Every structure is written in C-alpha cells, then in structure tokens.
Amino acid sequence: MDDKEKNQYSLWNSEETKVLIELLVEGIQRGWRDSNGIMNKATVEHKILPVLNERLGCQKTHKHYLSRIKFLKGQYQCYVDLLNNSSGFGWDPIMKRFVASNEVWNDYLKGHPNHKFIRYDSSEQFDDLKIIFDCATANGSYAIGLGDTTDARVFTVGDSQVQDNLNFEDINDDVYAQQPSPENGVKRRVEKL
C-alpha cells in the first residue's frame, strides 16, 4: 500500500456513525472513559474500532475516529447552544426533535444560519451524544462566581485555611515570608513553590 492510499480519507456513512455512537455509549457504560471524559487512543484502537470494522466491513483508523468525533462534538455543541442560549426551545423525546414555534425558529436561525439542520432533521442521536460528550463539554455546571462576601485571597483546603496576610518578597532568588509577630516582623525562609 503506497502513501497515497494509506492517507486517503474515508467518508463516514450514517450506519457507521450510528454503530460508532452505540459502541461509544456501551464503552462508557462499561467504564472505559478516562477521568477527563474521553476514551484514550488505546481503548479506541483495541476495543471500539475492531468491533466497528468487523461488524461493518470497513477499515476505520484512529485518525478517522478523531475526525468523526470532532464532527459529532460540533453537532452536539450546536444542540447545547440551542438549548442553553435560546428560550422557547424544547426537546420532544418521542419525535427525537427540537421543538419551538416558527417565530422562535426564525429568530434563532437569523443568528445561527448554519444550524438549519437542527430544525428539519431528526436528532435521534441527541441522547447518546449527551452521554458521550456531556462530561467533556464545558457547560458551566461547575462554574463558581465571586460574590460580595467572597475574598479571593482566602484559599480553603479541607478544614484548614491558608493565611491571606502573608507578604512574599523575592530577594536574591530566595523566597522569604514576612508574618506579623511579637518579635517585630521577623523574616523566615520558606520553600519555593
């Protein structure tokens, strides 16, 4: 096989995409996902792609997988943006479609002309894509805000707090901490981080 054949792009058809999503959901349910929310290359190459290739008689590689995952993540992000940033939309689990009035759709599509597929296509895989990407997509669920009563200088670890009144000075590439003390603010050496 020469380099031209080896690097040739292989298009994903709808059946291949459907089986890939099924295998990914099954793998997630079996606990194959890393703590960062994705499946590592070894898992994909040894547990997902062989089953996909055998079942459908195709020759998908990890490079093909990454391309399809990028596409699916973009599609899922369109769905998330629609639900999070626009009022008037809902999800019909029976029809597997996003629903809204014509006025809401028209207003949304003015600002998002590339999302027309969401209005007319069935989004059968939305629930599965949510399983695959929800923990790997930033959705603001773990965001924290600093209110008026929050002091960003206080750092809490468990039950102990780090003092917020330490003054650090960098003298000759050594770090010293100056703490108020009865002995007139004696400097003492601390380790560099």
C-alpha positions as CSV (number, residue, x, y, z in Angstrom):
1,M,0.0,0.0,0.0
2,D,1.6,3.3,-1.0
3,D,1.3,6.6,1.0
4,K,-1.4,8.0,-1.2
5,E,-3.7,5.0,-0.4
6,K,-2.7,5.0,3.2
7,N,-3.6,8.6,3.8
8,Q,-6.8,8.6,1.7
9,Y,-9.8,10.0,3.6
10,S,-12.6,7.6,4.3
11,L,-16.1,9.1,4.5
12,W,-18.4,8.0,7.3
13,N,-21.8,6.9,6.3
14,S,-24.9,7.1,8.6
15,E,-24.7,3.4,9.5
16,E,-21.0,3.6,10.5
17,T,-21.7,6.7,12.6
18,K,-24.7,5.1,14.3
19,V,-22.6,2.0,15.2
20,L,-19.7,4.1,16.4
21,I,-22.1,6.0,18.7
22,E,-23.6,2.8,20.0
23,L,-20.1,1.4,20.7
24,L,-19.0,4.5,22.5
25,V,-22.1,4.6,24.7
26,E,-21.6,0.9,25.5
27,G,-17.9,1.6,26.3
28,I,-18.9,4.5,28.6
29,Q,-21.4,2.3,30.4
30,R,-18.6,-0.3,30.9
31,G,-16.3,2.4,32.4
32,W,-13.8,2.7,29.6
33,R,-13.8,6.5,29.7
34,D,-10.9,8.3,31.4
35,S,-11.3,10.7,34.3
36,N,-11.1,13.6,31.8
37,G,-14.2,12.3,30.0
38,I,-12.7,10.8,26.9
39,M,-11.6,7.4,25.7
40,N,-7.9,7.1,25.2
41,K,-6.3,6.1,21.9
42,A,-5.5,2.5,23.1
43,T,-9.1,1.9,24.2
44,V,-10.4,3.2,20.9
45,E,-7.9,1.2,18.8
46,H,-8.3,-2.1,20.7
47,K,-11.9,-2.1,21.9
48,I,-14.0,0.2,19.6
49,L,-12.6,0.2,16.1
50,P,-12.1,-3.6,15.8
51,V,-15.7,-4.2,16.5
52,L,-16.8,-1.4,14.2
53,N,-14.6,-2.6,11.4
54,E,-15.6,-6.3,11.8
55,R,-19.3,-5.5,12.1
56,L,-19.5,-3.2,9.0
57,G,-16.6,-4.5,6.9
58,C,-14.8,-1.1,6.9
59,Q,-11.2,-0.1,7.7
60,K,-11.6,2.9,10.1
61,T,-8.4,4.0,11.9
62,H,-7.9,6.2,14.9
63,K,-7.4,9.2,12.6
64,H,-10.8,8.5,11.1
65,Y,-12.3,8.2,14.6
66,L,-10.9,11.6,15.6
67,S,-12.4,13.2,12.6
68,R,-15.8,11.7,13.3
69,I,-15.6,12.6,17.0
70,K,-14.8,16.2,16.1
71,F,-17.8,16.3,13.8
72,L,-20.1,14.8,16.4
73,K,-18.9,17.1,19.1
74,G,-19.5,20.1,16.9
75,Q,-23.0,18.8,16.2
76,Y,-23.7,18.2,19.9
77,Q,-22.4,21.7,20.7
78,C,-25.0,23.1,18.3
79,Y,-27.7,21.3,20.2
80,V,-26.3,22.5,23.6
81,D,-26.1,26.1,22.3
82,L,-29.7,25.9,21.1
83,L,-30.9,24.7,24.5
84,N,-28.8,26.9,26.7
85,N,-28.8,30.2,24.9
86,S,-32.3,30.4,23.4
87,S,-35.6,30.5,25.2
88,G,-38.6,28.8,23.6
89,F,-37.0,25.5,22.6
90,G,-37.7,22.1,24.0
91,W,-36.9,18.5,23.3
92,D,-39.5,16.0,22.1
93,P,-38.2,12.6,23.2
94,I,-40.8,10.7,21.1
95,M,-40.1,12.5,17.8
96,K,-36.4,13.0,18.7
97,R,-36.5,16.6,17.6
98,F,-36.1,20.1,19.0
99,V,-39.4,21.9,19.0
100,A,-40.3,25.6,19.0
101,S,-42.7,28.0,17.3
102,N,-42.0,29.2,13.8
103,E,-41.2,32.7,15.2
104,V,-38.6,31.3,17.7
105,W,-37.0,29.2,14.9
106,N,-36.8,32.1,12.6
107,D,-35.2,34.4,15.2
108,Y,-32.7,31.7,16.2
109,L,-31.7,30.9,12.6
110,K,-31.1,34.5,11.8
111,G,-28.2,34.4,14.3
112,H,-27.2,30.8,13.6
113,P,-27.7,30.1,9.8
114,N,-25.5,27.0,9.9
115,H,-27.9,25.3,12.4
116,K,-30.7,24.8,9.9
117,F,-30.3,21.1,10.1
118,I,-31.5,21.1,13.7
119,R,-34.9,22.4,12.7
120,Y,-35.7,19.8,10.0
121,D,-33.6,16.8,10.8
122,S,-34.4,14.2,13.4
123,S,-31.9,14.3,16.2
124,E,-32.2,10.6,17.1
125,Q,-28.7,10.5,18.5
126,F,-29.0,13.5,20.8
127,D,-29.5,11.4,23.9
128,D,-26.5,9.3,23.1
129,L,-24.3,12.3,22.2
130,K,-25.2,13.7,25.6
131,I,-23.9,10.6,27.2
132,I,-20.7,10.8,25.1
133,F,-19.9,14.5,25.4
134,D,-21.7,15.9,28.4
135,C,-18.9,15.5,30.8
136,A,-16.3,16.5,28.2
137,T,-18.1,19.7,27.1
138,A,-17.9,22.9,29.1
139,N,-21.5,23.8,30.1
140,G,-20.9,26.0,33.1
141,S,-22.3,23.4,35.6
142,Y,-19.1,23.6,37.7
143,A,-18.6,27.4,37.4
144,I,-18.4,29.4,40.6
145,G,-18.8,33.1,41.0
146,L,-17.2,35.5,43.4
147,G,-19.9,37.4,45.3
148,D,-19.5,40.4,47.5
149,T,-18.8,38.2,50.5
150,T,-16.1,36.2,48.8
151,D,-12.5,37.2,49.3
152,A,-10.3,35.7,46.5
153,R,-7.3,35.9,48.7
154,V,-8.6,33.2,51.1
155,F,-7.8,29.7,49.9
156,T,-9.5,26.9,51.7
157,V,-8.2,23.3,51.7
158,G,-10.4,21.0,53.7
159,D,-10.9,22.4,57.1
160,S,-7.7,24.5,57.2
161,Q,-7.2,27.9,55.7
162,V,-4.1,29.5,54.3
163,Q,-3.4,32.9,55.8
164,D,-4.2,35.7,53.5
165,N,-1.9,38.2,55.1
166,L,1.5,36.7,54.0
167,N,3.8,39.1,52.2
168,F,6.3,37.4,49.9
169,E,9.4,39.1,48.8
170,D,11.9,37.8,46.2
171,I,15.4,38.6,47.5
172,N,18.4,37.2,45.6
173,D,16.2,34.4,44.1
174,D,15.3,33.2,47.6
175,V,11.8,33.5,48.9
176,Y,11.0,34.8,52.3
177,A,7.7,35.2,54.1
178,Q,7.1,38.1,56.4
179,Q,4.4,37.5,59.0
180,P,3.4,39.9,61.8
181,S,4.8,38.6,65.1
182,P,5.5,40.0,68.5
183,E,9.2,39.9,67.7
184,N,8.9,42.9,65.3
185,G,8.1,41.0,62.0
186,V,10.9,38.5,61.8
187,K,11.6,37.1,58.3
188,R,11.9,33.4,57.9
189,R,12.9,31.3,55.0
190,V,10.2,29.3,53.1
191,E,10.5,26.9,50.3
192,K,9.9,28.0,46.7
193,L,6.9,26.5,45.0
